[in-house]
Amino acid sequence: MSYDKRTARAWVLYDFANSIYPAVVTTAVFPVFYRGNIVGGQGGLGDLWWGWAVTASAIIVAVTSPLLGAIADRSGARKRFLGFYVATCLVGVALMTTLQPGMIVAGFLFFVVANVGFESANVFYNAYLPDIVPPERLGRTSGYGYGLGYLGSALGLVLALLILNQLGRIELVWLAVIAYFAIFSIPAFLFLPRDRKGGMGIGQAAAKGFADFKRIAAEVWGNTNLRRFLFAFFFYIDGVLTIIVMAAVIAQGTFGFDPEQVIVLFLIVQFSALAGAYALAKPADTLGPKKVLTGVLCLWVAAGVAAYFVESANVFYGLAVAAGFGLGSVQSASRAFMASLIPDGREAELFGFYALCGRSSSVLGPVLFGGVTYLAGGNQRPGFLVLTGLFLIGLLLLRRVEDPKAPVAQGGAA
């Protein structure tokens, strides 16, 4: 395979471009705005609506992405799909500038449109990686994108904080997200490979993709160790993803953070996650990913129980930093574990199934958290225990998975 540095850099830069969206819209700013200004947040109603918005978008992406991915690959329309879903995301964010207090359903729908666009675009973006770099550079290039994404998230949060501090107009934050995402993604659309004519039409591609999905699902079910890992992954990654989308409303609802304090909190967590990702990268190879995941999940179970009792905002900062330290490693260790369980030559299609499990898992947690908070009259603390339960279930299921790297680690190999 020929390796073009300009193409690889354009791919990595897209990770920098799109990272402002999850940092500002999914995590730190829009959840607080929607819960507090649009819904009102009284009696847990804001948490309930936000949980359903996250869940609705996750369901749509989980149902459509495998089929759309197959259509794009087989019909040769990958870049067109990427462009369409990026545009969909930006349109959803643009509509947020029209929101006023009480526009609960509109805010729900605008977020769903934006989030489906963002998550679906990632399906086609990720699919470019094996096409543009040789196998020996896959991990390195993916890591560059991951690291640059952290930087992009931090810069996006700083930009949002400056706008709110200096101008005090939330609609300008949404416009900044659009401009940042659109401008820095231009190189990807210029330099990533052009669409090529596929071997079949869209209808044929859809039918073939559906048949392939059923075959892969049957094969995964028949592989006991892989099936056990994916069940464990489903539960603990649900807890992880729920914390990411609910952390802002928790900081506001339980600990009284204002929007600016929420942004500062997430800036701190970004750097904590980056430190954890680097610190635990080598242990995932030397000790095996199962031990790293077990340690991180134990940390998060302890943090979840502690959060139930904590009253001080300063202590909550400490818990967030500790949890963030595990955030940067849990996904990379999970990916490494999955890679060790996949038979040679089956990486692409089984990692596609792995991604589907990750997306579909995010359906459960936000609804449970929002529902429990609503039933508790707006008290979010019972929801902390629900999330802790997801980590605990994942941890217990993980114990039943055999780690192929464990014998190597026990033998002292590096």
SEDO-300608 format. One record per residue (C-alpha): residue in one letter; x, y, z. Coordinates in steps of 0.05 Angstrom, whole numbers, m for minus. Layout:
N
R_code_X_Y_Z
R_A_X_Y_Z
...
***
This chain:
414
R_code_X_Y_Z
R_M_0_0_0
R_S_25_70_m17
R_Y_27_118_42
R_D_11_191_31
R_K_27_235_91
R_R_m18_291_69
R_T_m78_244_67
R_A_m61_215_135
R_R_m54_285_165
R_A_m121_305_135
R_W_m153_244_168
R_V_m122_261_235
R_L_m143_334_230
R_Y_m216_313_223
R_D_m210_283_293
R_F_m188_352_317
R_A_m245_384_279
R_N_m302_342_304
R_S_m279_339_377
R_I_m310_406_393
R_Y_m379_376_384
R_P_m378_322_438
R_A_m340_368_486
R_V_m389_426_480
R_V_m455_398_456
R_T_m457_327_484
R_T_m419_337_548
R_A_m407_405_579
R_V_m452_461_553
R_F_m515_438_518
R_P_m538_388_572
R_V_m535_443_625
R_F_m570_493_579
R_Y_m624_444_558
R_R_m637_419_629
R_G_m635_487_663
R_N_m659_537_611
R_I_m704_498_563
R_V_m736_445_607
R_G_m726_479_674
R_G_m696_420_710
R_Q_m750_418_764
R_G_m764_351_797
R_G_m717_313_752
R_L_m756_329_689
R_G_m695_358_654
R_D_m654_296_669
R_L_m710_252_642
R_W_m716_291_576
R_W_m641_293_567
R_G_m634_218_580
R_W_m687_204_528
R_A_m654_250_477
R_V_m587_214_484
R_T_m622_146_481
R_A_m663_163_420
R_S_m602_185_380
R_A_m564_123_403
R_I_m620_77_379
R_I_m623_110_311
R_V_m547_105_301
R_A_m544_33_327
R_V_m600_11_279
R_T_m577_48_217
R_S_m501_50_219
R_P_m484_m23_202
R_L_m530_m21_143
R_L_m508_47_119
R_G_m435_27_127
R_A_m446_m34_83
R_I_m482_8_31
R_A_m427_60_29
R_D_m372_8_22
R_R_m405_m33_m32
R_S_m435_24_m72
R_G_m373_68_m67
R_A_m407_127_m34
R_R_m366_134_30
R_K_m346_208_23
R_R_m417_227_3
R_F_m444_194_65
R_L_m391_228_108
R_G_m408_296_79
R_F_m483_285_87
R_Y_m478_267_160
R_V_m429_323_177
R_A_m478_371_145
R_T_m535_338_185
R_C_m496_349_249
R_L_m482_422_234
R_V_m555_435_215
R_G_m578_406_282
R_V_m529_451_319
R_A_m551_512_278
R_L_m623_499_297
R_M_m603_503_371
R_T_m593_578_362
R_T_m669_586_357
R_L_m684_552_424
R_Q_m722_590_478
R_P_m745_569_547
R_G_m802_518_542
R_M_m783_492_473
R_I_m771_423_503
R_V_m792_380_443
R_A_m754_424_394
R_G_m691_420_436
R_F_m699_345_440
R_L_m706_339_364
R_F_m650_387_347
R_F_m601_348_392
R_V_m623_281_362
R_V_m612_308_291
R_A_m543_335_310
R_N_m521_273_348
R_V_m544_224_295
R_G_m505_265_245
R_F_m442_266_288
R_E_m442_192_307
R_S_m461_168_237
R_A_m406_210_205
R_N_m355_175_250
R_V_m375_108_220
R_F_m351_131_151
R_Y_m292_170_178
R_N_m264_110_216
R_A_m272_66_155
R_Y_m220_107_117
R_L_m163_88_165
R_P_m143_20_136
R_D_m148_49_66
R_I_m99_106_76
R_V_m44_77_120
R_P_m7_10_119
R_P_m19_m41_175
R_E_44_m23_212
R_R_21_50_219
R_L_m52_37_239
R_G_m42_43_314
R_R_4_103_308
R_T_m42_142_263
R_S_m103_125_304
R_G_m66_147_366
R_Y_m48_214_335
R_G_m121_226_319
R_Y_m141_206_390
R_G_m90_253_422
R_L_m106_311_375
R_G_m179_300_391
R_Y_m165_312_465
R_L_m131_377_447
R_G_m189_397_403
R_S_m238_383_459
R_A_m198_426_507
R_L_m193_483_458
R_G_m267_478_443
R_L_m284_484_517
R_V_m237_544_525
R_L_m271_577_465
R_A_m340_565_495
R_L_m317_592_562
R_L_m290_655_530
R_I_m354_667_492
R_L_m398_658_554
R_N_m352_701_597
R_Q_m341_758_548
R_L_m406_759_508
R_G_m455_720_550
R_R_m495_695_490
R_I_m505_620_486
R_E_m525_620_413
R_L_m455_644_395
R_V_m427_581_426
R_W_m468_539_377
R_L_m444_582_318
R_A_m372_573_342
R_V_m381_497_343
R_I_m406_500_271
R_A_m348_544_247
R_Y_m294_504_283
R_F_m321_437_258
R_A_m332_460_187
R_I_m265_497_178
R_F_m219_443_206
R_S_m255_387_169
R_I_m242_418_101
R_P_m175_381_90
R_A_m210_314_101
R_F_m259_329_44
R_L_m203_354_0
R_F_m151_300_10
R_L_m186_235_32
R_P_m194_186_m26
R_R_m250_201_m75
R_D_m310_157_m79
R_R_m302_101_m129
R_K_m356_66_m167
R_G_m379_6_m128
R_G_m394_m64_m153
R_M_m468_m61_m136
R_G_m526_m13_m129
R_I_m551_15_m63
R_G_m608_m36_m58
R_Q_m562_m95_m70
R_A_m511_m67_m21
R_A_m565_m61_32
R_A_m587_m133_24
R_K_m516_m159_26
R_G_m500_m118_87
R_F_m560_m145_125
R_A_m541_m217_107
R_D_m469_m206_130
R_F_m492_m176_196
R_K_m534_m238_212
R_R_m475_m283_195
R_I_m426_m244_239
R_A_m476_m242_297
R_A_m483_m318_294
R_E_m408_m327_293
R_V_m398_m282_353
R_W_m451_m319_392
R_G_m415_m385_377
R_N_m348_m359_403
R_T_m356_m366_479
R_N_m298_m322_501
R_L_m314_m267_451
R_R_m388_m269_470
R_R_m372_m263_544
R_F_m326_m204_532
R_L_m377_m167_490
R_F_m431_m177_544
R_A_m384_m148_596
R_F_m365_m91_548
R_F_m438_m75_536
R_F_m451_m61_609
R_Y_m388_m25_631
R_I_m383_18_568
R_D_m456_37_579
R_G_m435_65_647
R_V_m377_102_616
R_L_m418_133_560
R_T_m474_152_609
R_I_m425_188_655
R_I_m398_226_595
R_V_m467_252_574
R_M_m495_261_645
R_A_m434_289_682
R_A_m453_361_667
R_V_m524_355_693
R_I_m497_319_755
R_A_m447_374_768
R_Q_m503_426_761
R_G_m560_388_794
R_T_m526_357_855
R_F_m465_401_867
R_G_m491_468_844
R_F_m439_483_789
R_D_m455_541_743
R_P_m442_533_668
R_E_m372_562_672
R_Q_m352_516_729
R_V_m378_457_689
R_I_m332_476_631
R_V_m272_483_677
R_L_m288_415_707
R_F_m287_383_639
R_L_m223_417_620
R_I_m190_386_681
R_V_m220_318_664
R_Q_m194_322_593
R_F_m122_327_617
R_S_m134_274_670
R_A_m160_227_617
R_L_m100_242_572
R_A_m52_226_630
R_G_m88_161_644
R_A_m86_140_571
R_Y_m11_148_569
R_A_3_120_638
R_L_m37_56_627
R_A_m18_43_554
R_K_44_1_570
R_P_11_m39_627
R_A_m42_m60_578
R_D_13_m95_538
R_T_55_m121_596
R_L_0_m142_645
R_G_m55_m154_595
R_P_m116_m111_581
R_K_m160_m151_627
R_K_m120_m130_689
R_V_m121_m57_667
R_L_m196_m59_655
R_T_m208_m94_722
R_G_m168_m40_758
R_V_m204_17_723
R_L_m273_m13_735
R_C_m256_m23_809
R_L_m236_51_811
R_W_m302_72_780
R_V_m344_28_826
R_A_m309_61_885
R_A_m319_131_856
R_G_m393_117_842
R_V_m406_95_913
R_A_m366_154_941
R_A_m405_203_897
R_Y_m470_180_929
R_F_m446_205_997
R_V_m403_265_977
R_E_m431_334_993
R_S_m371_379_977
R_A_m360_406_907
R_N_m285_404_919
R_V_m287_330_935
R_F_m329_320_873
R_Y_m273_352_833
R_G_m226_300_861
R_L_m272_243_843
R_A_m280_270_772
R_V_m204_273_763
R_A_m197_202_789
R_A_m252_177_744
R_G_m223_216_686
R_F_m156_180_695
R_G_m192_115_678
R_L_m232_147_621
R_G_m172_153_575
R_S_m152_80_583
R_V_m218_41_587
R_Q_m233_47_513
R_S_m161_34_489
R_A_m155_m27_536
R_S_m222_m52_512
R_R_m200_m45_440
R_A_m135_m82_455
R_F_m173_m138_490
R_M_m221_m144_431
R_A_m162_m147_383
R_S_m132_m205_422
R_L_m197_m245_417
R_I_m208_m237_342
R_P_m184_m292_295
R_D_m132_m270_244
R_G_m161_m240_181
R_R_m228_m222_213
R_E_m208_m155_244
R_A_m250_m107_201
R_E_m317_m140_205
R_L_m312_m160_278
R_F_m289_m91_299
R_G_m350_m66_263
R_F_m393_m111_307
R_Y_m354_m86_368
R_A_m370_m14_349
R_L_m443_m33_343
R_C_m443_m62_413
R_G_m412_3_439
R_R_m464_47_406
R_S_m524_5_424
R_S_m503_0_497
R_S_m512_74_506
R_V_m587_64_500
R_L_m596_37_570
R_G_m557_81_618
R_P_m585_151_603
R_V_m656_126_608
R_L_m643_90_674
R_F_m608_150_703
R_G_m661_200_680
R_G_m718_154_700
R_V_m691_140_770
R_T_m676_214_781
R_Y_m747_233_760
R_L_m778_180_805
R_A_m735_206_863
R_G_m764_275_854
R_G_m702_305_823
R_N_m652_273_870
R_Q_m595_248_826
R_R_m559_208_879
R_P_m598_143_868
R_G_m577_150_795
R_F_m504_147_817
R_L_m517_78_845
R_V_m550_56_780
R_L_m487_74_741
R_T_m444_40_794
R_G_m487_m22_783
R_L_m470_m21_708
R_F_m396_m19_724
R_L_m404_m75_775
R_I_m442_m120_726
R_G_m389_m108_673
R_L_m334_m123_723
R_L_m366_m189_745
R_L_m378_m211_673
R_L_m306_m192_655
R_R_m280_m242_706
R_R_m308_m299_663
R_V_m268_m278_602
R_E_m202_m312_589
R_D_m146_m263_572
R_P_m101_m291_517
R_K_m45_m246_541
R_A_m47_m270_613
R_P_1_m329_604
R_V_51_m283_570
R_A_46_m233_627
R_Q_55_m287_678
R_G_116_m311_642
R_G_148_m243_649
R_A_148_m224_576
R_A_146_m150_559
***
